[in-house]
Amino acid sequence: MNVALGGTFDPIHDGHRRLFDRAFELGDVTIGLTSDDLAPRTRHVERYVRSYEDRRRDLEAELERFAETYGREFTVRELTEPTGIAVEPQFDALIVSPETREGGERINEIRIERGHDPLEIVVVDHVPAADGDRISSTRIVSGEIDEHGNLTPERTGRGATNPK
């Protein structure tokens, strides 16, 4: 099975790892990583997002472990538009989180319009942080939690601009 998954992945956290785990359980994985231009447009909160090259390097290092564990292949491709790579005919499944399910349904509409089979939409639940709210990159960047969801009240966040 060819599985698609997309995101910004900055920083990578246990919620992302749950998505990756499910994707690799199903098959070979293609990750669409948002471009430098697209990444800020997909944020609900204005914040600094590291460069595509830095995010790709960290993502590939993370994915290597999953690929090895499951004996699968993976590819990382640049996403320049929100519907990304999943509208392409070679994919069988799309991994989404609860809040991106609607986007997955829109992708299937586009696929059908193009004469492709719809994808199996696989919704993966969020991972809760220690306080019961979900782990998110935004919360990590703001300094509330770490990548595993542990509360980090002593930390300061990354902020909305590049911390040069």
C-alpha positions as CSV (number, residue, x, y, z in Angstrom):
1,M,0.0,0.0,0.0
2,N,1.2,3.5,-0.8
3,V,0.5,5.9,2.1
4,A,0.6,9.7,2.0
5,L,1.0,12.1,4.9
6,G,1.6,15.8,4.9
7,G,2.6,18.5,7.4
8,T,5.1,21.1,8.6
9,F,6.7,18.9,11.3
10,D,8.4,21.7,13.3
11,P,9.2,20.5,15.8
12,I,8.5,16.8,15.5
13,H,6.7,15.5,18.6
14,D,4.9,12.3,19.9
15,G,1.7,13.2,18.0
16,H,3.7,13.2,14.8
17,R,5.3,9.9,15.8
18,R,1.9,8.4,16.2
19,L,1.0,9.5,12.7
20,F,4.3,8.1,11.3
21,D,3.8,4.8,13.2
22,R,0.3,4.3,11.7
23,A,1.5,5.2,8.2
24,F,4.4,2.7,8.3
25,E,2.1,0.0,9.7
26,L,0.1,0.3,6.5
27,G,2.8,0.5,3.8
28,D,5.5,2.5,2.1
29,V,5.2,6.2,3.0
30,T,5.5,9.5,1.1
31,I,5.6,12.5,3.3
32,G,4.7,15.9,1.9
33,L,6.7,18.5,3.8
34,T,5.4,22.1,3.5
35,S,7.6,24.4,1.6
36,D,9.0,27.6,3.2
37,D,6.2,29.6,1.4
38,L,3.4,27.2,2.4
39,A,4.4,26.5,6.0
40,P,3.3,29.9,7.5
41,R,0.0,29.8,5.6
42,T,-0.9,26.5,7.3
43,R,-0.4,27.8,10.9
44,H,-3.3,28.8,13.1
45,V,-1.0,30.9,15.2
46,E,1.8,33.2,13.8
47,R,5.1,31.7,14.8
48,Y,8.6,31.2,13.4
49,V,8.9,28.0,11.3
50,R,12.4,26.6,10.6
51,S,13.6,26.3,7.0
52,Y,12.5,23.5,4.8
53,E,16.0,22.1,4.7
54,D,16.3,22.0,8.5
55,R,12.9,20.4,8.9
56,R,13.6,17.9,6.1
57,R,16.8,16.8,7.7
58,D,15.2,16.2,11.1
59,L,12.2,14.5,9.5
60,E,14.3,12.1,7.5
61,A,16.3,11.2,10.6
62,E,13.0,10.5,12.4
63,L,11.5,8.5,9.6
64,E,14.6,6.3,9.2
65,R,13.8,4.6,12.5
66,F,10.2,3.8,11.5
67,A,11.2,2.6,8.0
68,E,13.7,0.2,9.6
69,T,11.3,-1.1,12.2
70,Y,8.6,-1.8,9.6
71,G,10.9,-2.8,6.7
72,R,9.3,0.0,4.6
73,E,10.5,2.7,2.2
74,F,9.8,6.4,2.5
75,T,10.2,9.5,0.4
76,V,10.0,13.1,1.5
77,R,8.6,15.6,-1.1
78,E,8.0,19.3,-0.9
79,L,4.4,20.5,-0.6
80,T,3.7,23.8,-2.4
81,E,-0.1,23.7,-2.1
82,P,-2.4,22.5,0.7
83,T,-3.8,19.5,-1.2
84,G,-0.3,18.5,-2.0
85,I,0.8,15.1,-3.2
86,A,-2.3,13.1,-2.1
87,V,-4.2,14.0,-5.3
88,E,-1.8,12.0,-7.3
89,P,-3.1,8.6,-8.5
90,Q,-0.4,6.3,-6.9
91,F,-1.6,6.6,-3.3
92,D,-4.0,4.3,-1.6
93,A,-4.3,5.9,1.9
94,L,-4.0,9.2,3.5
95,I,-3.1,9.6,7.2
96,V,-4.8,12.6,8.9
97,S,-5.4,14.0,12.3
98,P,-8.9,14.8,13.5
99,E,-8.6,18.4,12.5
100,T,-7.3,17.6,9.0
101,R,-10.0,15.0,8.2
102,E,-12.0,17.6,6.2
103,G,-8.9,18.3,4.1
104,G,-8.6,14.6,3.4
105,E,-12.2,14.5,2.2
106,R,-11.5,17.5,-0.1
107,I,-8.6,15.6,-1.5
108,N,-10.9,12.7,-2.3
109,E,-13.3,15.0,-4.1
110,I,-10.4,16.2,-6.3
111,R,-9.2,12.7,-6.9
112,I,-12.7,11.6,-8.1
113,E,-12.9,14.7,-10.3
114,R,-9.6,13.6,-11.9
115,G,-10.8,10.0,-12.4
116,H,-8.7,8.5,-9.6
117,D,-10.0,6.2,-6.8
118,P,-10.6,7.8,-3.5
119,L,-8.1,7.3,-0.7
120,E,-8.7,5.4,2.4
121,I,-8.7,8.2,5.0
122,V,-7.1,7.0,8.2
123,V,-7.7,9.3,11.2
124,V,-5.1,9.1,13.9
125,D,-6.1,10.6,17.3
126,H,-4.1,13.2,19.0
127,V,-1.6,12.4,21.8
128,P,-2.5,14.1,25.0
129,A,0.1,16.1,27.0
130,A,0.5,15.8,30.7
131,D,-2.2,18.5,31.2
132,G,-4.7,16.6,29.1
133,D,-4.6,19.0,26.1
134,R,-3.1,17.7,22.9
135,I,0.5,17.8,22.1
136,S,1.2,20.3,19.3
137,S,4.1,22.0,17.7
138,T,2.6,25.4,18.6
139,R,2.5,24.5,22.3
140,I,6.1,23.2,22.2
141,V,7.3,26.4,20.4
142,S,5.5,28.6,22.9
143,G,7.4,26.8,25.7
144,E,4.3,25.1,27.4
145,I,5.4,21.5,26.8
146,D,8.2,19.4,25.4
147,E,8.0,17.0,22.4
148,H,6.7,14.3,24.7
149,G,3.9,16.5,26.3
150,N,5.7,17.1,29.6
151,L,4.9,20.5,31.0
152,T,7.8,22.9,30.8
153,P,6.8,26.1,32.7
154,E,10.5,27.2,33.0
155,R,11.0,27.4,29.3
156,T,10.5,30.3,27.0
157,G,9.2,29.8,23.5
158,R,10.5,30.4,20.0
159,G,8.2,33.2,19.2
160,A,6.7,34.5,15.9
161,T,10.0,35.6,14.3
162,N,13.3,34.0,13.5
163,P,15.3,33.9,16.7
164,K,18.6,34.9,15.0
